Amino acid sequence: MSFQVLALGEILWDLLPTGMQLGGAPANFAFHCRALGAEARLITRVGDDELGRLVLDRFRAGGSPTETIQIDSDRPTGTVDVELSEAGVPRYTIREDVAWDRITADDAGLAAARSADAVCFGSLALRSETARRAIAKLVSHTSPRAIRIFDVNLRHPFVYPDVIAEALELCDVLKLNDEELTEIAAMFGLGDGTRETIEELSRRFGLKAVALTRGADGSLLFAAGRWSDLPGRPVAVRDTIGAGDSFTAALAIGFLNNRPLDEIHRHSGAVAAFVCSQPGGTPDLPDSLKRPDTTRREFSL
């Protein structure tokens, strides 16, 4: 059985020192879900321009569906200037008032939402009221059985506490990194301590699972009252672009397949570590990561 996975939000061109690469957290997430065996669609919006046509060409060449990619006649395709630190950590300058700020909940998108087994959205695409309303409508049209994932992805200055709170009410799975957890804890007056903060977030917003990535220190997963702690592993980092998105994709596929919690966690960490070792956010995964060995199905959200 192939699961239907839906990603909502930005697609853009990362303008790196080494050249231009297609990116955006939802686009990266959809790419990795496809690599892991799901039928993944992206609801986004591009301009009626050369960069928008390049997006469509790239999707068609890769066999990815394009019917949920909207075309905007007035706004350009999104771009981001990316600088990399010596450790490969990106710094982004994100162009405003672009096509993906005007995503709508059209008929094609609503049909995709109704058939989705999982949906993932982030905070950046919520910066405009138009896209925010559309994304909320699309998420609300998914089945009650669908997994709703909010991958926080804070990008200043586009951080609004009321918007984050609304997104937390929409989702049942939260993914964030350690810096974002600190910021959200301060935002909502949560208690001290990593595990205590995660448990309080879960109670306050009725979350079924919270995944915390900690860079070189590994990751922490809390689901259905259980903890899974994955230590970091030595990785020769090329850059960290898309690593968190690949982690979220593997997490979604693991939850959909009801794999054991620690196994879901190990696989997600291994996928993210591989992405860190490669340039760009969407390298081809090796077969060993596309088809992890598992025959057990013992964990369920």
NULO-363905 format. One line per 10 residues: number of its first residue (from 1); for each residue x, y, z of N, C-alpha, C, O. Coordinates in steps of 0.1 Angstrom, whole numbers, plus 5000, padded with zeros to 4 digits. Example, Ala and Ser with C-alpha at 12.3 -4.5 7.8 and 13.67 -1.06 7.14 Angstrom:
2
1) 5132/4943/5078/5123/4955/5078/5132/4967/5078/5142/4967/5085 | 5128/4978/5071/5137/4989/5071/5129/5000/5079/5134/5011/5080 $
END
This chain:
301
1) 5008/4988/5000/5000/5000/5000/5009/5013/5000/5018/5013/5008 | 5006/5022/4991/5013/5035/4991/5005/5045/4997/4993/5048/4994 | 5011/5052/5007/5004/5062/5014/5003/5075/5006/5013/5079/4999 | 4993/5083/5008/4991/5096/5002/4996/5107/5013/4990/5108/5023 | 5006/5114/5009/5012/5124/5018/5011/5138/5011/5014/5139/4999 | 5008/5148/5019/5006/5161/5013/5015/5171/5021/5015/5171/5033 | 5022/5179/5013/5030/5190/5019/5024/5203/5015/5020/5205/5004 | 5023/5213/5024/5017/5226/5022/5027/5237/5024/5034/5237/5035 | 5029/5246/5015/5037/5258/5017/5047/5261/5006/5044/5259/4995 | 5058/5267/5010/5067/5273/5001/5075/5264/4992/5079/5253/4997 $
11) 5077/5268/4980/5088/5262/4971/5095/5274/4966/5090/5285/4963 | 5108/5273/4966/5117/5284/4962/5130/5279/4957/5134/5267/4958 | 5138/5289/4952/5151/5286/4947/5161/5291/4957/5161/5303/4960 | 5169/5282/4963/5180/5286/4972/5192/5291/4963/5197/5284/4955 | 5195/5303/4965/5207/5309/4958/5219/5308/4966/5223/5317/4974 | 5226/5297/4964/5238/5293/4972/5251/5299/4966/5251/5302/4954 | 5261/5299/4973/5274/5304/4967/5278/5294/4956/5285/5299/4947 | 5274/5282/4956/5278/5272/4946/5268/5272/4934/5270/5264/4925 | 5257/5279/4935/5247/5279/4924/5233/5278/4930/5231/5279/4942 | 5223/5277/4921/5209/5277/4924/5204/5263/4927/5207/5254/4918 $
21) 5197/5261/4938/5191/5247/4941/5176/5249/4945/5173/5259/4951 | 5168/5240/4940/5154/5240/4944/5152/5236/4958/5158/5226/4963 | 5144/5244/4966/5143/5241/4980/5130/5246/4985/5120/5247/4978 | 5130/5248/4999/5118/5251/5006/5114/5239/5014/5114/5228/5009 | 5112/5241/5027/5110/5229/5036/5099/5220/5031/5101/5208/5031 | 5087/5225/5028/5077/5215/5023/5081/5208/5010/5078/5196/5009 | 5088/5214/5001/5092/5208/4989/5102/5197/4992/5102/5186/4987 | 5112/5200/5002/5121/5190/5006/5114/5178/5012/5118/5166/5010 | 5105/5181/5021/5097/5170/5028/5090/5161/5018/5091/5149/5019 | 5084/5167/5008/5077/5159/4998/5086/5151/4990/5083/5139/4987 $
31) 5098/5156/4986/5108/5149/4979/5112/5136/4987/5113/5125/4981 | 5115/5138/5000/5120/5126/5007/5108/5116/5010/5111/5104/5011 | 5096/5121/5011/5085/5111/5013/5084/5103/5000/5081/5091/5001 | 5085/5109/4989/5085/5101/4976/5096/5091/4976/5094/5079/4972 | 5108/5095/4980/5120/5086/4980/5117/5074/4990/5123/5063/4987 | 5109/5076/5000/5106/5066/5010/5094/5058/5007/5089/5050/5015 | 5088/5060/4995/5078/5051/4990/5064/5057/4990/5054/5050/4986 | 5062/5069/4995/5048/5075/4995/5045/5082/4982/5054/5085/4974 | 5032/5084/4979/5028/5092/4969/5026/5106/4975/5016/5109/4982 | 5035/5115/4972/5036/5128/4978/5032/5139/4969/5037/5139/4957 $
41) 5024/5148/4973/5021/5160/4966/5024/5173/4974/5025/5173/4986 | 5027/5183/4966/5030/5196/4972/5020/5206/4968/5018/5208/4956 | 5013/5213/4977/5005/5224/4974/5013/5237/4976/5016/5240/4987 | 5016/5244/4965/5024/5256/4966/5020/5265/4954/5010/5263/4948 | 5028/5276/4952/5024/5285/4942/5038/5291/4937/5046/5295/4944 | 5039/5292/4923/5050/5298/4917/5046/5309/4908/5034/5310/4904 | 5055/5317/4904/5052/5328/4895/5051/5323/4880/5056/5313/4877 | 5045/5332/4872/5045/5329/4858/5057/5335/4851/5057/5345/4844 | 5068/5329/4855/5081/5334/4851/5091/5322/4848/5087/5311/4850 | 5103/5326/4845/5113/5315/4841/5116/5306/4853/5116/5294/4851 $
51) 5117/5311/4865/5120/5303/4876/5108/5294/4880/5110/5283/4884 | 5096/5299/4878/5084/5290/4880/5083/5279/4870/5080/5268/4873 | 5087/5282/4857/5087/5272/4847/5097/5261/4850/5096/5250/4847 | 5109/5266/4855/5119/5256/4859/5114/5247/4870/5118/5235/4870 | 5107/5252/4879/5101/5244/4890/5092/5233/4883/5094/5221/4886 | 5083/5237/4875/5074/5227/4868/5082/5217/4860/5079/5205/4860 | 5092/5222/4853/5100/5212/4845/5107/5202/4854/5108/5191/4851 | 5113/5207/4865/5120/5198/4875/5110/5187/4880/5114/5176/4881 | 5098/5191/4883/5088/5182/4889/5084/5172/4878/5084/5160/4881 | 5082/5176/4866/5078/5167/4855/5090/5157/4852/5087/5145/4850 $
61) 5102/5162/4852/5113/5154/4849/5115/5143/4860/5119/5132/4857 | 5111/5146/4872/5112/5136/4883/5100/5128/4885/5100/5120/4894 | 5090/5130/4876/5078/5122/4877/5069/5126/4889/5060/5118/4893 | 5070/5138/4894/5062/5143/4905/5050/5150/4899/5051/5157/4889 | 5038/5149/4906/5026/5156/4901/5027/5171/4902/5034/5176/4911 | 5021/5178/4893/5022/5192/4893/5008/5199/4894/5007/5211/4893 | 4997/5191/4895/4984/5197/4894/4981/5205/4906/4971/5213/4906 | 4988/5204/4917/4986/5212/4929/4996/5224/4930/4997/5231/4940 | 5004/5226/4920/5013/5237/4919/5006/5249/4912/5003/5248/4900 | 5002/5259/4919/4994/5270/4914/5004/5280/4907/5015/5281/4910 $
71) 4998/5287/4897/5006/5297/4890/5000/5311/4893/4988/5314/4892 | 5009/5320/4897/5005/5334/4900/5010/5343/4889/5022/5344/4886 | 5001/5351/4883/5005/5360/4872/5011/5373/4877/5016/5381/4869 | 5010/5376/4890/5014/5389/4895/5027/5389/4904/5034/5399/4905 | 5029/5377/4910/5040/5377/4920/5051/5367/4915/5048/5357/4908 | 5064/5370/4918/5074/5361/4913/5076/5348/4921/5071/5347/4932 | 5083/5339/4915/5086/5327/4922/5096/5330/4933/5104/5339/4932 | 5094/5323/4944/5102/5327/4956/5117/5323/4955/5121/5313/4948 | 5125/5332/4960/5140/5329/4961/5145/5333/4975/5139/5340/4982 | 5156/5327/4978/5163/5329/4991/5178/5330/4989/5184/5321/4983 $
81) 5184/5340/4994/5199/5341/4994/5204/5333/5006/5199/5335/5017 | 5213/5323/5003/5218/5314/5014/5233/5316/5015/5241/5315/5006 | 5237/5318/5028/5251/5319/5031/5254/5307/5041/5246/5304/5049 | 5265/5300/5039/5269/5288/5047/5280/5292/5056/5290/5298/5052 | 5279/5288/5069/5290/5290/5079/5300/5279/5076/5299/5271/5068 | 5312/5280/5083/5322/5270/5082/5317/5256/5085/5323/5247/5081 | 5307/5256/5094/5302/5243/5098/5291/5238/5089/5285/5227/5091 | 5288/5245/5078/5278/5241/5069/5264/5245/5073/5254/5241/5067 | 5262/5254/5083/5249/5258/5088/5244/5270/5079/5252/5280/5078 | 5232/5269/5073/5228/5280/5064/5223/5292/5072/5217/5291/5082 $
91) 5224/5304/5065/5218/5316/5070/5210/5321/5058/5215/5323/5047 | 5197/5324/5060/5188/5327/5049/5183/5342/5049/5181/5348/5059 | 5183/5347/5037/5176/5360/5035/5164/5357/5025/5167/5355/5013 | 5152/5358/5030/5141/5353/5023/5133/5364/5016/5129/5374/5023 | 5131/5364/5003/5124/5374/4996/5109/5374/5000/5103/5364/5002 | 5104/5386/5002/5090/5387/5006/5080/5390/4994/5085/5394/4983 | 5067/5389/4997/5057/5392/4987/5059/5384/4974/5060/5390/4963 | 5060/5371/4975/5062/5362/4964/5050/5353/4962/5041/5354/4969 | 5051/5345/4951/5040/5337/4947/5034/5328/4959/5022/5327/4961 | 5043/5321/4966/5038/5312/4976/5032/5319/4988/5025/5313/4997 $
101) 5033/5332/4989/5025/5340/4999/5011/5341/4996/5003/5345/5004 | 5007/5336/4983/4993/5337/4979/4987/5324/4975/4978/5323/4967 | 4992/5313/4982/4986/5300/4981/4971/5301/4984/4967/5307/4993 | 4963/5294/4976/4948/5293/4978/4944/5278/4981/4951/5269/4977 | 4933/5277/4987/4927/5263/4988/4917/5261/4977/4905/5262/4978 | 4923/5257/4965/4915/5255/4953/4910/5241/4953/4912/5233/4962 | 4902/5238/4942/4896/5225/4941/4906/5213/4941/4904/5203/4948 | 4917/5215/4934/4927/5205/4933/4934/5202/4947/4936/5191/4951 | 4936/5213/4954/4942/5212/4967/4933/5205/4977/4937/5197/4985 | 4920/5209/4977/4910/5203/4986/4908/5188/4983/4907/5181/4993 $
111) 4909/5185/4971/4907/5170/4967/4920/5163/4973/4918/5152/4978 | 4931/5168/4971/4943/5162/4976/4943/5161/4992/4947/5151/4997 | 4938/5171/4998/4937/5171/5013/4928/5160/5018/4931/5153/5027 | 4916/5158/5011/4907/5148/5015/4912/5134/5014/4908/5125/5021 | 4921/5132/5005/4927/5118/5003/4940/5116/5010/4945/5105/5009 | 4945/5126/5017/4958/5125/5024/4958/5116/5036/4948/5117/5044 | 4968/5107/5038/4970/5100/5050/4978/5108/5060/4977/5105/5072 | 4986/5117/5055/4994/5126/5063/4995/5140/5056/4996/5140/5044 | 4996/5150/5064/4998/5164/5059/5008/5171/5067/5008/5169/5080 | 5017/5178/5061/5028/5185/5068/5028/5200/5064/5027/5203/5052 $
121) 5029/5209/5073/5030/5223/5070/5040/5229/5080/5042/5224/5091 | 5045/5241/5076/5055/5248/5085/5051/5262/5088/5040/5266/5084 | 5059/5269/5095/5055/5282/5100/5058/5293/5090/5052/5304/5090 | 5068/5291/5081/5072/5302/5072/5060/5306/5063/5058/5317/5060 | 5053/5296/5057/5043/5299/5047/5031/5305/5054/5021/5310/5047 | 5031/5306/5068/5020/5312/5075/5022/5327/5077/5014/5334/5084 | 5033/5332/5071/5036/5346/5073/5026/5356/5067/5024/5367/5071 | 5019/5351/5056/5009/5360/5050/4995/5355/5053/4993/5343/5055 | 4985/5364/5055/4972/5360/5059/4965/5352/5048/4958/5342/5051 | 4968/5355/5035/4962/5347/5024/4966/5332/5025/4957/5323/5025 $
131) 4979/5330/5026/4984/5316/5026/4980/5309/5040/4977/5298/5040 | 4980/5317/5050/4976/5312/5064/4962/5306/5064/4959/5295/5069 | 4953/5314/5058/4939/5309/5058/4937/5297/5049/4930/5288/5052 | 4944/5297/5037/4943/5286/5028/4949/5273/5035/4943/5263/5033 | 4960/5274/5041/4966/5262/5047/4958/5257/5059/4956/5245/5060 | 4952/5266/5067/4943/5261/5077/4931/5254/5071/4926/5244/5077 | 4925/5259/5060/4914/5253/5054/4918/5239/5048/4910/5229/5050 | 4930/5238/5042/4934/5226/5036/4936/5215/5047/4932/5204/5046 | 4943/5219/5058/4945/5210/5069/4932/5205/5075/4930/5193/5078 | 4922/5214/5077/4909/5210/5082/4901/5201/5073/4892/5195/5078 $
141) 4905/5200/5061/4898/5192/5051/4904/5178/5051/4899/5169/5043 | 4915/5175/5058/4920/5162/5058/4911/5153/5067/4903/5158/5076 | 4912/5140/5065/4904/5130/5073/4908/5131/5088/4920/5134/5091 | 4899/5128/5097/4902/5127/5111/4913/5117/5114/4920/5118/5124 | 4915/5107/5105/4925/5097/5107/4939/5101/5102/4949/5095/5105 | 4939/5112/5094/4952/5117/5089/4961/5122/5100/4957/5128/5109 | 4974/5120/5098/4984/5126/5107/4987/5140/5102/4990/5143/5091 | 4986/5150/5112/4988/5164/5108/5001/5168/5115/5002/5169/5127 | 5011/5171/5107/5024/5174/5112/5027/5189/5110/5025/5195/5100 | 5031/5196/5121/5036/5209/5121/5051/5210/5123/5055/5207/5134 $
151) 5058/5213/5113/5073/5214/5113/5076/5229/5115/5075/5236/5105 | 5079/5233/5127/5079/5247/5131/5087/5256/5122/5082/5265/5116 | 5100/5253/5120/5109/5260/5110/5108/5276/5112/5105/5283/5102 | 5111/5281/5124/5110/5295/5126/5121/5302/5118/5133/5299/5118 | 5116/5313/5111/5125/5321/5103/5122/5336/5106/5112/5341/5102 | 5131/5342/5114/5129/5356/5117/5131/5365/5105/5140/5362/5097 | 5123/5376/5103/5114/5382/5113/5100/5376/5112/5090/5382/5118 | 5098/5365/5105/5084/5360/5103/5080/5350/5114/5076/5339/5111 | 5080/5355/5126/5076/5347/5138/5065/5354/5146/5068/5365/5151 | 5053/5349/5147/5042/5355/5153/5036/5345/5163/5031/5335/5159 $
161) 5036/5348/5176/5031/5339/5186/5017/5335/5184/5014/5323/5186 | 5008/5344/5180/4994/5340/5178/4993/5330/5166/4984/5321/5166 | 5001/5332/5156/5001/5323/5144/5006/5309/5148/5001/5299/5144 | 5017/5309/5156/5022/5296/5161/5012/5289/5169/5011/5277/5168 | 5005/5296/5178/4995/5290/5186/4984/5283/5178/4979/5272/5181 | 4979/5290/5168/4969/5285/5159/4974/5272/5152/4966/5263/5150 | 4986/5272/5147/4992/5261/5141/4993/5249/5150/4990/5237/5146 | 4997/5251/5163/4997/5241/5172/4984/5234/5175/4983/5223/5178 | 4973/5243/5174/4960/5237/5176/4956/5229/5164/4947/5220/5166 | 4961/5231/5153/4957/5224/5140/4964/5210/5140/4958/5201/5134 $
171) 4976/5209/5146/4984/5197/5143/4982/5186/5155/4976/5189/5165 | 4987/5174/5152/4988/5164/5163/5002/5159/5164/5005/5151/5174 | 5011/5162/5155/5025/5159/5156/5033/5172/5154/5031/5179/5145 | 5042/5174/5163/5051/5186/5163/5065/5182/5161/5070/5174/5168 | 5072/5189/5151/5086/5187/5150/5093/5200/5151/5089/5210/5144 | 5104/5201/5158/5111/5214/5160/5125/5211/5164/5129/5199/5168 | 5134/5221/5164/5148/5219/5169/5150/5225/5183/5141/5231/5188 | 5162/5223/5188/5164/5228/5202/5163/5243/5204/5158/5248/5214 | 5167/5250/5194/5166/5265/5194/5151/5269/5194/5147/5278/5201 | 5144/5262/5185/5129/5266/5184/5122/5262/5197/5112/5269/5201 $
181) 5126/5251/5203/5119/5247/5216/5121/5258/5226/5112/5262/5233 | 5134/5263/5227/5136/5274/5237/5128/5286/5234/5123/5292/5243 | 5127/5290/5221/5119/5301/5218/5104/5299/5220/5097/5308/5225 | 5099/5288/5217/5085/5285/5219/5082/5284/5234/5071/5288/5239 | 5091/5278/5242/5089/5278/5257/5088/5292/5262/5079/5294/5271 | 5096/5301/5258/5095/5315/5263/5082/5321/5257/5076/5329/5265 | 5078/5318/5245/5067/5324/5239/5054/5321/5247/5045/5329/5248 | 5053/5308/5252/5041/5304/5259/5042/5302/5274/5034/5296/5280 | 5054/5307/5279/5056/5306/5293/5056/5292/5299/5050/5289/5309 | 5063/5283/5291/5064/5269/5296/5075/5267/5306/5084/5275/5307 $
191) 5075/5255/5312/5084/5253/5323/5098/5250/5318/5101/5249/5306 | 5108/5249/5328/5122/5246/5325/5124/5231/5322/5116/5223/5327 | 5135/5228/5315/5138/5214/5313/5132/5210/5300/5120/5212/5297 | 5140/5203/5292/5136/5199/5278/5124/5189/5279/5114/5192/5272 | 5125/5179/5286/5114/5169/5287/5102/5175/5293/5090/5172/5288 | 5103/5183/5303/5092/5189/5310/5085/5198/5300/5072/5199/5300 | 5092/5206/5292/5087/5215/5283/5079/5208/5272/5068/5212/5268 | 5085/5197/5267/5078/5189/5256/5065/5183/5262/5055/5183/5255 | 5066/5178/5274/5054/5172/5280/5043/5182/5282/5031/5180/5280 | 5047/5194/5286/5037/5205/5288/5031/5210/5274/5019/5212/5273 $
201) 5039/5210/5264/5034/5213/5251/5024/5203/5246/5014/5207/5241 | 5027/5191/5249/5018/5180/5245/5005/5181/5252/4994/5179/5245 | 5005/5183/5265/4993/5185/5272/4985/5197/5268/4972/5196/5265 | 4991/5208/5266/4984/5220/5263/4977/5220/5250/4966/5225/5248 | 4984/5214/5240/4979/5214/5226/4974/5201/5221/4970/5199/5210 | 4973/5191/5230/4967/5178/5227/4975/5171/5216/4970/5164/5207 | 4989/5171/5217/4997/5165/5207/4999/5151/5209/5000/5146/5221 | 5000/5143/5198/5002/5129/5199/5017/5125/5199/5021/5115/5205 | 5025/5134/5193/5039/5132/5193/5047/5145/5191/5042/5154/5185 | 5059/5146/5197/5068/5157/5196/5082/5152/5192/5087/5143/5199 $
211) 5087/5157/5182/5101/5153/5178/5110/5165/5179/5107/5175/5173 | 5121/5163/5186/5131/5174/5189/5144/5170/5183/5150/5160/5187 | 5149/5178/5173/5162/5175/5167/5172/5184/5175/5169/5196/5178 | 5184/5179/5177/5194/5186/5186/5208/5187/5179/5218/5188/5185 | 5208/5187/5165/5220/5188/5158/5230/5177/5161/5226/5165/5160 | 5242/5180/5165/5252/5169/5167/5249/5161/5180/5255/5151/5182 | 5239/5166/5188/5235/5159/5200/5224/5149/5198/5219/5143/5207 | 5220/5147/5185/5210/5136/5182/5196/5142/5183/5194/5154/5178 | 5187/5134/5187/5172/5138/5187/5165/5131/5198/5169/5122/5204 | 5153/5137/5201/5145/5132/5212/5130/5131/5207/5125/5140/5200 $
221) 5124/5119/5209/5110/5117/5204/5101/5113/5215/5104/5104/5223 | 5090/5120/5216/5080/5117/5227/5067/5114/5220/5062/5123/5213 | 5062/5102/5222/5049/5098/5215/5041/5089/5223/5047/5079/5229 | 5028/5091/5224/5019/5083/5232/5025/5080/5246/5024/5068/5251 | 5031/5090/5252/5035/5088/5266/5049/5081/5267/5053/5079/5278 | 5055/5078/5256/5068/5071/5256/5079/5080/5251/5077/5089/5242 | 5092/5078/5256/5103/5085/5251/5113/5077/5243/5114/5065/5246 | 5119/5083/5233/5130/5076/5226/5141/5087/5224/5139/5097/5219 | 5153/5083/5229/5164/5092/5229/5175/5087/5220/5180/5076/5223 | 5178/5094/5210/5188/5090/5200/5200/5099/5201/5199/5111/5198 $
231) 5212/5093/5205/5224/5102/5206/5229/5106/5192/5225/5100/5182 | 5237/5116/5191/5243/5120/5179/5253/5110/5173/5257/5101/5180 | 5255/5111/5160/5265/5102/5154/5275/5111/5146/5272/5122/5141 | 5288/5106/5146/5298/5114/5138/5294/5115/5123/5292/5105/5117 | 5293/5127/5118/5290/5129/5104/5299/5140/5098/5301/5150/5104 | 5305/5137/5087/5312/5147/5079/5302/5156/5072/5297/5153/5061 | 5299/5167/5078/5288/5176/5074/5292/5184/5062/5302/5191/5062 | 5285/5183/5050/5287/5192/5039/5278/5204/5041/5284/5215/5040 | 5266/5203/5044/5257/5213/5048/5245/5207/5055/5242/5195/5053 | 5237/5215/5063/5226/5210/5070/5213/5213/5063/5202/5211/5069 $
241) 5213/5219/5051/5201/5222/5044/5192/5210/5041/5197/5200/5036 | 5180/5210/5045/5170/5199/5043/5171/5188/5052/5163/5178/5051 | 5181/5188/5061/5182/5176/5070/5170/5174/5079/5165/5163/5081 | 5165/5185/5085/5153/5185/5093/5141/5180/5085/5133/5173/5091 | 5140/5185/5073/5129/5181/5064/5129/5166/5061/5119/5159/5061 | 5141/5160/5059/5142/5146/5057/5139/5138/5069/5133/5127/5068 | 5143/5143/5081/5139/5137/5094/5124/5136/5095/5119/5126/5099 | 5117/5147/5092/5103/5148/5093/5096/5138/5083/5086/5132/5087 | 5102/5137/5071/5096/5128/5061/5097/5113/5066/5087/5106/5066 | 5109/5109/5071/5111/5096/5076/5102/5093/5088/5096/5082/5090 $
251) 5100/5103/5097/5091/5102/5108/5077/5099/5104/5070/5091/5109 | 5072/5107/5094/5058/5105/5089/5056/5091/5083/5046/5085/5086 | 5066/5087/5075/5064/5073/5069/5065/5063/5080/5058/5053/5079 | 5073/5064/5090/5074/5055/5101/5061/5054/5108/5056/5043/5112 | 5055/5066/5112/5042/5066/5119/5031/5059/5110/5023/5052/5115 | 5031/5062/5097/5021/5057/5089/5022/5041/5088/5011/5035/5087 | 5034/5036/5089/5036/5022/5088/5035/5015/5102/5037/5003/5103 | 5032/5023/5112/5031/5017/5126/5044/5010/5130/5043/4999/5136 | 5055/5015/5126/5068/5008/5130/5071/5011/5145/5065/5020/5151 | 5079/5003/5151/5083/5005/5165/5089/5019/5167/5096/5024/5158 $
261) 5086/5025/5178/5090/5039/5181/5105/5041/5179/5109/5050/5172 | 5113/5032/5185/5128/5034/5184/5133/5032/5170/5142/5038/5166 | 5126/5023/5163/5130/5020/5149/5127/5033/5140/5135/5036/5132 | 5115/5038/5142/5112/5051/5135/5122/5061/5138/5127/5068/5129 | 5126/5062/5150/5136/5073/5154/5149/5070/5148/5155/5079/5143 | 5154/5058/5149/5167/5055/5143/5168/5057/5128/5177/5063/5123 | 5157/5053/5121/5157/5055/5107/5156/5070/5103/5163/5075/5094 | 5148/5078/5110/5147/5092/5108/5161/5099/5110/5165/5107/5102 | 5168/5095/5121/5181/5100/5123/5191/5097/5113/5200/5105/5109 | 5190/5084/5108/5200/5080/5098/5198/5087/5084/5207/5091/5078 $
271) 5185/5089/5081/5182/5097/5069/5187/5111/5070/5194/5116/5060 | 5185/5118/5081/5190/5131/5083/5205/5132/5083/5210/5142/5077 | 5211/5122/5089/5226/5122/5089/5232/5121/5075/5241/5128/5071 | 5225/5113/5067/5230/5111/5053/5228/5124/5045/5237/5128/5038 | 5217/5131/5047/5214/5144/5040/5225/5154/5044/5229/5162/5036 | 5229/5154/5057/5239/5164/5062/5252/5161/5055/5260/5170/5053 | 5255/5149/5051/5268/5145/5045/5268/5148/5030/5279/5146/5024 | 5257/5153/5024/5257/5156/5010/5254/5170/5008/5248/5177/5017 | 5257/5176/4996/5254/5190/4994/5239/5191/4990/5234/5183/4983 | 5233/5202/4995/5219/5204/4991/5209/5196/5000/5213/5187/5007 $
281) 5196/5200/4999/5186/5194/5007/5179/5182/5002/5172/5175/5010 | 5182/5178/4989/5174/5166/4984/5184/5157/4976/5181/5154/4965 | 5194/5152/4983/5202/5142/4976/5195/5129/4975/5186/5126/4982 | 5198/5121/4965/5192/5107/4963/5197/5099/4975/5208/5097/4978 | 5187/5092/4982/5190/5084/4993/5194/5070/4988/5190/5065/4978 | 5204/5064/4996/5208/5050/4992/5196/5040/4995/5187/5043/5003 | 5196/5029/4988/5185/5019/4989/5184/5015/5004/5173/5011/5008 | 5195/5014/5011/5194/5009/5025/5185/5018/5034/5180/5014/5044 | 5184/5031/5030/5176/5041/5038/5162/5041/5032/5153/5045/5039 | 5160/5038/5019/5147/5038/5013/5139/5027/5018/5126/5028/5020 $
291) 5145/5015/5021/5138/5004/5025/5144/4998/5038/5151/4988/5037 | 5142/5004/5049/5148/4999/5062/5142/4985/5065/5130/4982/5062 | 5150/4976/5071/5145/4963/5074/5136/4964/5086/5139/4968/5097 | 5123/4959/5083/5113/4959/5094/5102/4950/5090/5097/4950/5079 | 5097/4941/5099/5085/4933/5097/5075/4935/5108/5064/4930/5107 | 5079/4943/5118/5070/4945/5130/5062/4957/5128/5067/4967/5123 | 5050/4957/5133/5042/4968/5133/5035/4969/5147/5024/4964/5149 | 5041/4976/5156/5037/4975/5170/5034/4988/5177/5030/4989/5188 | 5037/4999/5170/5035/5012/5176/5025/5020/5167/5025/5020/5155 | 5015/5027/5174/5005/5034/5167/5003/5047/5174/5001/5047/5187 $
301) 5001/5058/5167/4997/5071/5173/4982/5070/5177/4977/5080/5182 $
END
